[in-house]
Structure formats: structure tokens, C-alpha cells
Amino acid sequence: MGKSQMRPFMPVLFLMFFSQNALAYCYEPSAPYNKPQKPYVPFCVNEWAGTHSCDDWEINNYYAELETYNYEVQSYINQLNNYIEEAVEYAKCEAASLE
């Protein structure tokens, strides 16, 4: 390889060997923003007495909303856990960039 062929590689070699932090970019994670909303209890449910006067459709619909809510809560918790992991990686990256 002649001198003219080496020139394009010189900046790359410089960055690789002399400036590890120049290539580092720390990605700042975003917290999840879609916190699930608990469904409202139908008016036909007496929470104090533990009874209801709802028709089957209404109570089944409420149970379906509760199932959806539980799924959304689990998904939100997973998103929060991912955010925590990403935040730890971000903090490590920022600390490493200061060294």
C-alpha cells in the first residue's frame, strides 16, 4: 500500500486509537408516558355491599375492561423496567465519557 492509498485511512485510525470517546454517543432514554387508566366501576355495582344489579352484558364488559387494564399494567411495568435498564446504561456511558 502506497502513501496515497494510506491517506483515507489516517482519520479513521486516528479516531480509533487516539479518541475512543469521540465516537461515543450516549442515548438518553425517555420514560414511558402511557400510564394505564383503571376502568370505572359501573354504577350498578355496589362496592360496599359487594353486590351488583348489572345485566350480563354490562358486568361482562367491565370484566373485559379489567382484563385489558391488567394487560396494559403489565406492559407498562415492562416498559418501566426497560427504561431503568436504559437509564443505567446511559449513566454508565455518560460517566465513561468523562474519563
Backbone torsions as a table, in degrees:
resi	resn	phi	psi	omega
1	MET	NA	126.2	179.8
2	GLY	-83.6	174.7	-179.9
3	LYS	-61.3	-38.1	-178.2
4	SER	-68.3	-27.3	178.3
5	GLN	-81.3	-23.4	-179.7
6	MET	-79.0	-25.6	-173.7
7	ARG	-58.3	-42.7	-180.0
8	PRO	-63.6	-23.9	-178.1
9	PHE	-87.1	-15.1	-175.9
10	MET	-60.5	-48.0	178.4
11	PRO	-61.4	-38.1	179.9
12	VAL	-65.3	-45.8	178.6
13	LEU	-62.0	-40.8	178.5
14	PHE	-59.6	-48.5	-178.9
15	LEU	-64.7	-38.8	-178.1
16	MET	-66.9	-41.6	-171.6
17	PHE	-98.2	-25.2	-173.0
18	PHE	-111.6	-11.5	-176.4
19	SER	-146.5	75.8	179.0
20	GLN	-62.6	-36.2	-177.4
21	ASN	-76.9	-16.4	179.5
22	ALA	-66.8	-29.1	180.0
23	LEU	-90.2	-12.5	-176.3
24	ALA	-76.0	134.8	173.2
25	TYR	-132.4	125.0	-178.6
26	CYS	-95.2	117.4	179.3
27	TYR	-83.9	117.3	179.1
28	GLU	-84.8	116.8	-177.0
29	PRO	-73.6	157.7	175.9
30	SER	-107.5	137.7	177.8
31	ALA	-70.8	149.1	177.0
32	PRO	-61.4	144.6	-175.8
33	TYR	-119.5	-3.1	-175.0
34	ASN	-104.5	63.4	179.0
35	LYS	-65.0	128.6	-177.3
36	PRO	-67.7	149.3	177.7
37	GLN	-103.4	127.5	178.9
38	LYS	-68.0	136.5	-180.0
39	PRO	-68.3	150.8	178.1
40	TYR	-74.9	142.2	175.8
41	VAL	-73.4	131.5	179.7
42	PRO	-60.1	151.2	-178.1
43	PHE	-62.5	-22.2	-176.9
44	CYS	-82.2	0.8	178.3
45	VAL	-99.2	128.1	175.4
46	ASN	-100.0	97.8	-176.3
47	GLU	-66.7	-30.9	-178.9
48	TRP	-67.4	-43.3	-177.6
49	ALA	-89.5	-15.4	-178.3
50	GLY	73.9	30.7	-179.8
51	THR	-127.7	172.2	175.8
52	HIS	-150.9	156.9	176.0
53	SER	-119.5	25.4	-176.5
54	CYS	-77.4	150.2	170.7
55	ASP	-77.0	167.0	-175.2
56	ASP	-57.8	-41.4	-177.8
57	TRP	-61.0	-44.6	-176.1
58	GLU	-67.4	-43.7	-178.8
59	ILE	-70.9	-36.5	176.8
60	ASN	-65.9	-38.1	176.9
61	ASN	-63.3	-41.4	178.2
62	TYR	-63.6	-44.0	177.7
63	TYR	-61.9	-38.7	177.1
64	ALA	-64.6	-40.2	176.5
65	GLU	-63.6	-37.4	177.1
66	LEU	-65.6	-40.9	177.5
67	GLU	-62.6	-44.0	177.9
68	THR	-62.4	-42.3	178.4
69	TYR	-60.3	-45.9	179.6
70	ASN	-61.2	-40.4	176.6
71	TYR	-63.0	-44.9	179.7
72	GLU	-64.6	-37.0	178.0
73	VAL	-64.3	-44.9	179.6
74	GLN	-63.1	-40.3	177.6
75	SER	-63.6	-42.1	178.9
76	TYR	-63.6	-41.8	177.8
77	ILE	-61.9	-41.7	177.1
78	ASN	-62.0	-41.5	177.9
79	GLN	-63.4	-40.2	178.0
80	LEU	-64.0	-42.4	178.2
81	ASN	-63.5	-40.6	175.9
82	ASN	-63.0	-40.3	178.1
83	TYR	-61.5	-42.1	178.6
84	ILE	-60.9	-46.3	179.3
85	GLU	-61.8	-43.5	179.3
86	GLU	-66.1	-36.4	179.8
87	ALA	-67.0	-38.7	177.4
88	VAL	-64.0	-44.4	178.5
89	GLU	-63.0	-39.4	177.8
90	TYR	-62.5	-45.2	-179.7
91	ALA	-62.7	-41.4	177.5
92	LYS	-63.0	-42.6	179.9
93	CYS	-62.8	-46.1	179.3
94	GLU	-62.1	-42.9	179.6
95	ALA	-63.3	-41.6	-179.8
96	ALA	-65.8	-32.5	-178.8
97	SER	-70.7	-17.9	179.4
98	LEU	-88.4	-13.4	-178.6
99	GLU	-76.9	NA	NA
